[in-house]
């Protein structure tokens, strides 16, 4: 297998690239990082010795491809290679391909078993950028540059024609799915509409075509797998490009005497608070060191990507649907889009702009292009570009993000609101929202409905003259806006608001009631939380209990591991809030994306894959694990708790955990500290190995939790951020349903309960099937609680069981969705 070495001035940049590539290839590619220096005061730089060691690390006999950033990285690499014997040098290729794009393209090819020649052919489309600097004039290593901007015509290409089926056309999310699909193939692909075309690997180019429902398009492909990629694109179109066409809540104009689009139901009356996000003013500087500015920009983009991943994870745990979290995945794609990155690079290398002004110029130019488009939905994506642009700029300048601040009850008014703006809104003080732009599928609409905040979008110039403090009223159910409400209108709005508050109270009261099927089966519906601070809100929302208290937050963003006493106090506080009900506490799922710098001090030796995650990471750091187990046993002596262990794959690991528990108990007794004699120990079934060994694990575990999302990802082998499969389709795949059926049967045969958690429980169609499969309990997000319980109350278990059995005989997830839709009406 070809080995890959990443050489960069910045270790953070190189590690970020390796992490992304690892997720794309399931860490199957031999890849090493040689980045930064060992000088803490001057960490940016390159070291020939590091490069030499990295090359030796990945040599497997099929050659080593070295990808570099700029300047001294190339000089250091050449110096390192000169230290090798000539016979070994022959198998090493220094590639002029851009570092990020080159690493991704090469790794995908290597993971598919490609040899060096094939990898170099793939890199041929991006080599010109550095070829001159490396002094490569001989072309035998590379094929001619392929023109990826102008679609070819002639007999060498393959084509398919399609009519766009989804209601909103090829907006950002379908465009992202096209890019994700094409990314798995080597052929060049273009999307063509009439005389216009777009590179099918560019999210921006596809989106800016603004292709609408009913329009005819053509995909044209050239390459060895052209037919295959077109088959995949046809399949993607067959599932509506991943869109679920929902009612857009848009009222006909005659129904709206004054206002905009009904975005989120409910009424509000209160003073205006304006929020006007904009790119900060940046001083344009002409720089002499363009290479340094390129590195600075690359590091800022990498930092922004990490922030987005954290926000996506945070949102996915609290979202009513997958749509909220999906916005952040789209933003990550914008960061990788060559339309944006190449433009910024040009401003730096050709105009000699500093990184900040180059980025601002690029973002403003991109936003302006979006705003000139006729399609209203696509035009609204300018807010995504602003959101992403501001995030990178903050990373460059060190500026702290400040979203909308609403310190007293008020109605928030803005031109538009991005996904980042909506994540941390103060739900108590934001009575309602009005935006000049956007519609019923915009960020503001989707997030407002999830947060149950009344909202009107697309109010255009109606609110232009409003000032902070002006009193306005809105009806988010009709789209009406009163900019100067009379006393009579204010009375009407106050009554509507009172009715809305009563409705919300009834919803909450209904959520508190048990979820019992029509034929009398009670299904426990818990809420998962990521910190103690979330427990009260979950219980107040009507959760039957806490499905899982995750404990990673105790270990992250600090310089050392939490002490036993600190953990004990935190667990005691959490358990006391349960008022006698048992609390499930998960041991920390560390490693992978949650690696701890204070333990893994040498980043080049970290393994970012899931092979060092969860229980494996805990057992590898036994002293730290002992501290957590001791704190849990002390808590169990005073409150009923259960301990859950993530990522267990076989019985030996489970027994090692029991050994740690016994050791912790002996240590506590030796110090005369009260601890529990027995504590229930459960495991998360999320690794394929644990599926096949579930019968062994069930004999020694006290309960199972099915980790629906990770299980689907590992079984179906897809990248959650880029794959066309996506969670919505893998969750209902017959293979996943069969696995869940078998695990539930094994658990019940062993006399232990089994629950399901993760994003799958926010998919109501999946909930319907899970009830049919005999699940004991579900762990959902707080915002999904009421609708999940409502659905369960409508189910007859025997009918759900018949549908589940039939679903497992179908060929794919799309067929399962269709089947469930015929039997289960979900009007939420």
Secondary structure, DSSP 8 states (H G I E B T S, - for coil): --EEEEEES-HHHHHHHHHHHHHHHTT-S-EEEEES-S-TTS--S--HHHHHHHHHHH--SS-EEEEE-STHHHHHHHHHHHTS-HHHHTTEEEE-S-HHHHHHHHHHHHHTT--HHHHHHHHGGG-HHHHHHHT----TTS-----SSS---STT-EEEEEE--STT-S-HHHHHHHHHHHTT--SEEEEEETTEEEETT-HHHHHHT---TT-EEEEEEESTTHHHHHHHHHHHHHTGGG----------GGG-SSB-EEEE--EEEEEEEEE----------B-S-HHHHHHHHHHHHHHHHHHHHHHHHHHHTT-SSTHHHHHHHHHHHHHH-HHHHHHHHHHHHTT-B-HHHHHHHHHHHHHHHHHT-S-HHHHTTHHHHHHHHHHHHHHHHT---------SSEEEEES---HHHHHT--TTTEEEEEESS--TTSHHHHHHHHHT-EEEE--GGGGTT--TT-EEEEETTTTEEESS--HHHHHHHHHHHHHHHHHHHHHHHHHHS-EE-TTS-EEEEEEEESSGGGHHHHHHTT-SSEEEE--GGGTSSSSS---HHHHHHHHHHHHHTTTTS-EEEE----BTTB--TTT---GGG---SGGGSTHHHHHHTHHHHHHHHHHHHHHHTTS-EEEEETT--SHHHHHHHHHHHHHHHHHHHHTT----S--EEEEEE-SHHHHHTHHHHHHH-SEEEEEHHHHHHHHHT--TTT-SSHHHHHTT-HHHHHHHHHHHHHHHHTT-EEEEESGGGG-HHHHHHHHHHT-SEEEE-GGGHHHHHHHHHT--HHHHHHHHHHHTTSSSHHHHHHHHHHH-----
